[in-house]
Amino acid sequence: MYAVIETGGKQHKVQPGEIVKVERLPVEEGQTVEFSRVLLVSDDKGVRVGKPLVDGARVIATAVEEGRAAKIIIFKKKKRKQYRRTKGHRQYYTAVRIDRIEA
C-alpha cells in the first residue's frame, strides 16, 4: 500500500512505516500530523487517482524530528566583469513517520 501526498509544494510517495523529510511543519516532536491532500492511493482494491484529490483519503503521520538539510552553495559569476557572489543555504525540514493511510 502506498500513497502520493502533496505538502510544502512538493509531492512525496509514502508507505506505512516509512520516514519522510518534508518542508518544515508547525508541530512538536511526537505530535500527530494529518495530510489531507492525497493525490493517489494504491491498495488491494487497486489504484485510485484523484481529480485532483482522492475523496475521503488521508495520511496519518507522527513528527519524528526537526532539522536542517545539508548545505548547498549558490555561486553567481559574470565573465570578464569581476563579479562573483557566493552564498550558502540550509533548508529546514520535519521528518515524519507514516503511521497509516486511510482511504
C-alpha distance (Angstrom), angle and dihedral (degrees) to the residues before:
residue distance angle dihedral
M1 . . .
Y2 3.78 . .
A3 3.78 141.0 .
V4 3.79 138.8 -161.4
I5 3.81 113.4 -132.0
E6 3.78 132.7 -176.6
T7 3.80 121.2 -138.5
G8 3.77 132.3 149.4
G9 3.80 91.5 9.3
K10 3.81 91.5 -61.5
Q11 3.79 134.1 99.2
H12 3.81 122.1 -129.5
K13 3.81 130.3 -170.3
V14 3.82 106.5 -140.2
Q15 3.81 137.7 -175.3
P16 3.82 129.8 -171.2
G17 3.81 111.7 -85.3
E18 3.81 93.9 21.9
I19 3.83 123.7 124.3
V20 3.82 113.8 -136.5
K21 3.82 129.6 -174.6
V22 3.81 110.7 -136.8
E23 3.80 133.3 172.0
R24 3.81 111.6 -70.2
L25 3.80 113.6 -72.9
P26 3.83 126.2 -160.3
V27 3.83 94.9 -113.9
E28 3.80 135.8 109.5
E29 3.80 123.8 -119.7
G30 3.80 110.5 -82.3
Q31 3.81 95.2 24.2
T32 3.79 121.6 125.9
V33 3.80 119.0 -110.9
E34 3.80 125.3 -162.0
F35 3.80 121.4 -155.4
S36 3.80 109.5 -161.2
R37 3.81 97.1 171.3
V38 3.82 96.4 88.8
L39 3.80 113.9 165.0
L40 3.82 100.4 179.9
V41 3.80 137.1 11.4
S42 3.79 125.9 -167.1
D43 3.81 120.3 -172.6
D44 3.81 139.5 134.8
K45 3.84 89.4 -64.1
G46 3.80 90.8 60.5
V47 3.78 136.9 -103.7
R48 3.81 119.1 -39.7
V49 3.79 118.4 -167.9
G50 3.80 119.2 -164.4
K51 3.77 126.7 -133.5
P52 3.02 85.5 -122.7
L53 3.85 97.6 -37.7
V54 3.81 132.9 21.2
D55 3.83 108.1 -113.1
G56 3.81 114.2 -116.3
A57 3.79 94.9 0.9
R58 3.79 122.6 131.0
V59 3.78 138.7 162.7
I60 3.81 120.1 -137.2
A61 3.81 117.2 -153.6
T62 3.81 140.2 166.5
A63 3.80 123.0 -131.4
V64 3.80 108.6 -119.0
E65 3.81 104.2 176.8
E66 3.77 146.2 -22.1
G67 3.76 122.3 -133.1
R68 3.76 148.5 133.8
A69 3.78 127.0 -91.5
A70 3.78 124.9 -125.5
K71 3.79 117.1 -68.7
I72 3.78 119.3 -93.5
I73 3.80 122.0 -159.6
I74 3.80 121.5 -132.9
F75 3.82 111.8 -159.0
K76 3.80 123.8 -178.6
K77 3.79 124.2 -173.7
K78 3.79 138.2 168.7
K79 3.75 113.1 -159.5
R80 3.81 119.0 -121.0
K81 3.83 91.8 3.8
Q82 3.83 100.0 88.8
Y83 3.83 89.6 -121.7
R84 3.82 119.2 142.2
R85 3.81 129.3 152.3
T86 3.79 126.9 178.7
K87 3.79 123.9 -169.8
G88 3.78 134.4 166.3
H89 3.80 130.3 -147.0
R90 3.81 135.2 -168.8
Q91 3.81 115.6 -168.1
Y92 3.83 119.8 -142.2
Y93 3.81 117.2 -127.1
T94 3.79 141.5 177.6
A95 3.80 117.7 -140.1
V96 3.81 112.0 -144.4
R97 3.82 130.2 -172.6
I98 3.81 112.4 -140.2
D99 3.82 108.1 -128.3
R100 3.80 102.8 177.7
I101 3.78 144.8 -18.4
E102 3.80 115.7 -134.2
A103 3.78 117.6 -163.7
